[in-house]
Amino acid sequence: MSVVARAIAACAILAAFAAGSAFAAPAASIPSAPLTITSAGVTSFGAPRLLTASEFAGVPALANTTHDSGALRLSDGFAASTALSPTLAFDSAHRGNLSGRFASFTNAAQPMLGNGASFLALADAGRYGGLTYAPTSDARVRAGVSAWNGRLDNVSFNAPAATGMAFAIDQSSVTSVLAGVSWNPSEWVSLGLNAVSSYRRNTPLAYGAVSPLGQTARTQAVEVSASFNLGNDWVTTTHFAQGFTQLNQRSGAAGRSFDSQAYSITIAKQGVFGDDVLGFTLSRPASGMIGSFAAFSAADDLPPMMMAAGRNAAPETDLQIGYVTSFLNGRLALQTNAGYQLNAQGQTGTTAVSVLSRAKINF
């Protein structure tokens, strides 16, 4: 349909979520970074570039898989994938969206922000190195290590302003090991199995309000995923995860262990009015995971973290609707997202509404 129709659709999403009594995120907490829609081919480390047609044809096994653009990247990040052989690639990233990388089945533009129902998000926002093995065009195996350090990667949080100490240093760190396999047995279904083991030391300064709750934490989780092509460019994706967390108290008291479950259901339609994607997701983040709605959070530069959930904490439910469209052959990309949280952070009856719109212009 017309360009006007796509522009009206983006505005309509904003209007639909603007009404109602809820807490709206302050403007300062909404990221101003441009939308990233990557479609690059295999790249060399530090120098991303598009492959020529003949170069791309030279790696036939990689051409039909979805690891050609490496790890998806967040704002101000870097991601690359270097082909070591026709079936093996080395992935690297800084500020990588690893939860989206491991749990996604496609490189198509994603209308959703964040992956709040995935324990894999604990590995986001740091530096990543890993391998992708594609023995066939319908199977992929990934494994890698992610490291986040408050002194090196906390690029925007103003510790002196928040603490009143001119030389405050964030000593927190997160190290994660990830592994996963995905399989496309047919054109209409894709299956995935991922696992993460994450270790956090100290608490990021931006989470100072919860810093007494735990000095270290270990989380191990397994996640199963499935994506179904319903025809006519309709796709639905489901994720279910089970995690186990061990918290050690800063005071030296005995730690606390707890199990958590998380799930999400996403329905997306590509080509609603042309070159665009519309999506809706319903998710239940893991109990005790804060920062899982990082796309709308003031702590967007920080990976999520696990904290002990209250015994009477209510299960949080998140809803998000997103719309992505582009004009002028991709030179102008627009994205609009709106999110609604029920029982936010486990607080019964607490609701929150967040709205984000951003644009990317390629000259």
N, C-alpha and C positions, 0 to 999 in steps of 0.2 A: 504494500500500500504506500501512500504518500509519506514524504518526510514529515509533514505536519502531524500525521497520525502517530508517528513514533514519539515526537516531541510532546504531544498531548498525553500519551500514555505515561511517559516519565513524570509529568506534572501531576497526573491523577493519582499516582502512588503516594506522592507527598501529601496531597490533599486528604486522602483516605485515612492517613495515620496522624494527621495534624490535630484532629478533633479528639475530645474526650479528656477526662480528668486523670492525669497521671504525671509522673515526674519526667520532665524532658531534660536530656543531657545538655549541660551548658555548652555554648559554642566553643569554649576553649578545649573541651574534651573530644571534639570531633576532629579526626585526622584530616589534614589539608593536603595530604599526599595525592598525587594523581593516580588514576586507575591504571593498572598494569594488565594488558592483554598480550600474552606472548605467543608468537607463532613461529619463532625462529627455529632453524634446524640445528644439527649438531654443531657445537661451537668449540673454539679453543679456549683454554683457561685464560681469563682476563681480557679476552678480545672477542666478544660475541659478534657473530656475523651470520648472514643468510647463506646457505649453500646454493651453488648453482644447480641447474637441473642435472647436469652430468655428474656432479659430485654426489648429489643425493642418490642418484641411481646406482652409484658405486657401493652403497651399503644397503642392499635390498632387504635384509632382515630387519634393520632398524627402521626402514621407511614405513613399515606397517604397524609399528608399535608407538606407544605414547610417552617414551622417555627421551624423545629427541630434544626437548627443551630443558632437560635437567630438572633441578628442583625449582618449583615455583618460588617467586621472590615477593617479599613484602615491599612497602615503600622504602626508597633509598637503599635497596638491597641489590645483590648481585647473584646471578645464577648461571651456570653453564654446564654443558655435558660434552665430554670429549670421547669420541668413538675410538676405542682401543682395538676393536676388531668388528667385523660385521654383526656380532652378537653380544659384544661387551662394551659398556660405556662407563666412564668415570664421571660422577656427578659431584659438583661443588657448589656451595652457596654461602652467602653471608646475609643474615636476616631472612632465612628461608622459611617459607610456609610449608613445612614438612608434613603437617597433618593433611593439608590439601594434596600434597604430592603423593603420599603413600595411599591415601584413601580414595583418591579420584580415579576415574576410569577413562577420562578424556581430557584433551587439552583445549576443548572448546571454551569460549568465554564463560566464566561462571558468574551468575548474578548474585551468589551468596557471599557474605563476608564472614570470615571466621569459621571455626569448626568446633563449636562449643560442646558437642556431644562426643568428642574424641579425646582419649588420653594421649594420642599422638601429639596433641597441641602442646604438651609439656616440653617437647623438643623444639618448638618454634623459636624464631627470632635470633638464633645464634649463628655459629659457623658450622658448616656441614661438609663432610666428605664421605662418599660412598660409591657403590658400584650398582649398576643395573645390568642384569643378564637376561637376554631374550633368546632362548633356545629355539623358539618358533615365533611366528608372527602373532599368535594368540596367547602367549604366556610370557610373564615377566617375573623376575625375582630381584628384589632390592634389599640392600643391607648397607648400613652406614652408621656414623657416629656424629652426634651434634654436641657442641659445647657453647655455653653462654656464660659470659663473665661480666659482672656488673661494672668492673673497671674499664673493660674494653668495648662492651657492646651496648651499654646503657647510654645511648647517644643523646637523649633529649631531656632526661630527668635532671632537674636542678637540685642536687643534693644540698649545697650550701644554703639555698633559699629555703628549703624545707626543714633543715635541721638547725639553722642558725650557726653552723660551724663552717668556717671558710675552707677548711681542708678535709671535709668529710669525704670518705672514700667508701664506695659500695663494695663490700667484700663478698657478696653473694655470688654463687655460681651454680650452674645446672649442667650436668653431663648426662646424655641419653644415648642409648644404643637401640637402633631400630632395625627391624627386618620384616619383610612382607613378600607375599606372592599373589599375583592376580592371574586370572585365567578367563578367556573369552571362549566358552565352548560353542557358542553360536552367535549369530548377528544380533540376537535380541536379548541376550543375557550375559553379564559379566560378574565374576565372583572374586572375592578378595579375602585374604587372611593376613593380618598384621599384628605385630607384637612390639612392645616398647618397654624398656627398663630405664627408669629415670632416677637420678640421684641429685637432690638439691642440698646445698650447704649454705647456711645462714639465710637471711630473708632480705630480698631487695628493699632498698630504702623507700621505694614508692609504696610498699606494703607495710609501712611502719606501724600502722594501727593494729596489725596482727602479729607483729614481731615477737611478742612474748610466748606465742603459742608453740613455736617449734624452731629449733636451730637446724636440724637436718630432717630430711624426709626421703624415703625410698618408695617408688611406685612401680609395680609391674602390672602390665595389662595386656589383654588379648582382645582383638577386635575382628569381627566378621562383617563383610559388606557384600551387597548385591545390587546390581544395577539392571534395570529392565527397560528395553526399548519398546514402547507401546505403539509405535507406528505414528506416522504423520508428525515426526520430530518431537513427540512427547516422550520424556524419560523420567523414570522414578528411581531413586536411589535410597537404600536403607543401610543403616549402620547400627550394630549393637556391640557394646564393649563391656568387659568385666575387668575390674582392677582391684588390686590389693595394695594398701599404703601402710607404711610403718613410719610414725612420727616420733622423734626424740625431743623431749621437752628441753627448753633452754635452761630451766632451773635445775636440771640434773635429775628430775623425777623420772619415774618409769615412763617409757613411751606408750603410745596408743596405736593400735592396729585396727583397721576397718576396711570392709569391702564396699565397693561402689559399683553401680551399673550406670550405663549411659546409652542413649539411643537417639537416632534422628531419622526422619522420613522427609525426603525432598522430592518435589514434583517440579519439573521444568519443561518449558516449551520454547523451542528454538524457531525463529522465523515467524513471530507473531504478526509483525507489520513489515517484515523485510529482514534486514541485517540486525537482528536483536534477539535477546533471550529474556524470558520472564520466568521467575522461579518462586516457589513457596516452600518453607521448611518448618517442620514441627520437631522440636528436640527436647530432650531431658538431659541436661548436663550432669556429670557425676557429682554426687553429694560431697561437698568439701572442696570442689575445684573453683577457685576464684580467678577472675580474669578470663574466663572461658568465652565471654562475649567481647573479646578484645577489640573487635572491629569498631565498637562504639565506646571504647574505654579510654580514659585519660592515661592509662598505663599501657598503651598500645605497643610501646617499645619493649615491653617486658614479656617473657613467656608466662603462661598461667602457672599457678602453683597449687599444691594441695594443702589444706588445713583441716583440722579436726572439726567435723560438723557437729552441731548440737544434737543432743538426743531427741529433742522435740522439733528439729528442723523440718520444715515442710518441703516436699519435693518441688524444685523449680521447674517451670515449663517456659520454654522460649519459642516465640514465633517470629519468623522473619520473612519479608517479601522483598524481592530485589528485581531490578530491571536494568539491563545493559543494552546500549545501542551505539551504533557508530555511523558516521557520515563521511562524505568525501573520501571514499575508498579507505576508510580506517584512519584518516588523518585526525578526525575529531571523534572521541569516544566519551560517552556520557553514562554515568551510573547513578542510580537512586536506590537506596535501601532504607527500610524501616523495620524496627524491631520492637517487640513487646515481650516483657518478662513478667510472669506471674509467680508470686512468692520468691521474688528476687533474693539471691543469696540465702535461701532457706527461711526467710522471714515471712511468716504467714500474713497474707493480705497485702503485702508490699508489692506494688507494681511499678514498672518503669517503661517509658517509651523513648526510643532513640531514633533519630532520623539523620541520614547522611546522604548528601549529593556531592558529586565531584566530577571533574572533567579532565581529559588528557588531550593535548593538542600536539601533533607531530608536525614540525616544520620541514 
